[in-house]
Every structure is written in structure tokens, then in C-alpha cells.
Amino acid sequence: MVMTMVKARTYKASEFKAKCLQLMDEVAATGSSIVITKRGRPVSRLVPYREKPDRVFGIDSDVIEIHGDIVARVPVVWEAAEGVREESGG
């Protein structure tokens, strides 16, 4: 999954009021958001509705694949770790 940031389009409140139903359909279809302004200041944002999942744990279980042992120690010795071993007199 790749997420990109897209700048939301801006509409004056009067313009939004005139095109409200059309813009609602567009937001639902495209997934983009719209910022509504009054006197040049943002006051509201129209975003597409998304259902919240019942649970968060395991939400990507059908997407993520685990290859190998994910809890085993990594067989790499870091330089910082070597210095600690020598100083500890181990």
C-alpha cells in the first residue's frame, strides 16, 4: 500500500453551497477531500466516509506474509556492541 499526500481543493462556502451534492458525490468517488473556506479562512473539510474496522489487531493479516523466523537473533555484530563486550571483560 502506497499513500501519497494530495493537496485538498479549496471552495468558498458560497461556491460549496451551490455545488454541495455534486461535490459530495465527487469526494465519495475519488476519495479526495475538499476544504471549505469563509472569508479566505478554512472552516471545514469534507472527507470521504470510511467504516472503522471492528478490531485493529490482525487487520492486515491477509496482506502481510512472514518469511522465516521473525523472533530469532540477527547474526550481525555491530561495532558498538563489540566495544561493549571488550570493555565488560567478558
N, C-alpha and C positions, 0 to 999 in steps of 0.2 A: 504494500500500500504506500503510495507516494502522496504526500499532502503539499499543496502549494498555496501560497498566500496570494489572493487576488484582491485588489483594492475594490471595496464596495462602491457601487454607483450611488450618487447623491441626488435627491429630489427635494425641491422646495415643498412645503406642506400643501400649498395650493395645487401644485402640479400632481403630487401624490393623491390628493383627494379626487382629482378629476380622473386619474388612471388607476385607482386603487384595485379594482377587481382584476384588471389586466396584469398589473404588477404582481399581485398575489399568485396568479397562475404562473407567471414567469419565474418567480422565486421558487415555487414548488417544482417546476420542470427542470430548472438549471442548477438548483442548489446554491445559488449565489445569494448574497444579502444586499439589502438596499438601506441606505441611511437617509432619514427624513430630517430636514432642517427647517428652522423657523428663524427668520432674520439672519440667515447665514450661519447659525449655530446648530450643531447636531442635537436633536432632541429624542430621536427614536431610531430603532433599527428593526427592519423586517427580515427575519431569517426563516429558512425552511423548517418545518416541524419534523422532528425525528423522535421516534419512540425510544425510551430509555430501556436498556436490557434489564431483565429480571434480576440478573446477577452479573457481577463483573468477573469473578473468578472463572476461568475457563472460557472466556468469551471468544478467544482466538484459537481454541483447540483444534478447529478444523482447518486452520491456516498454517500453524506453526508445526514444523517437523523437527524432531530431535534426532541427531545423528551421533551415536556414540555415547559415552558416559559423561554426563554434564556435571557430575559432582567430584570426579577424580581430580587429583592434583595435577597441575600443568607441569610437565617436565622441563621447565625453564628456570635457570638460576639467574636472578637479577644481580647486577653489580652491587647494588646497595645491600642485598641480602648476604653476599659473600663477605663484605666488610664486617657485618654484624657477627657472622659466625667466627671470624678470626679473632675479633676483639673479645668475644664471650669466653674464649679459652676452651671451647667445646671439645 
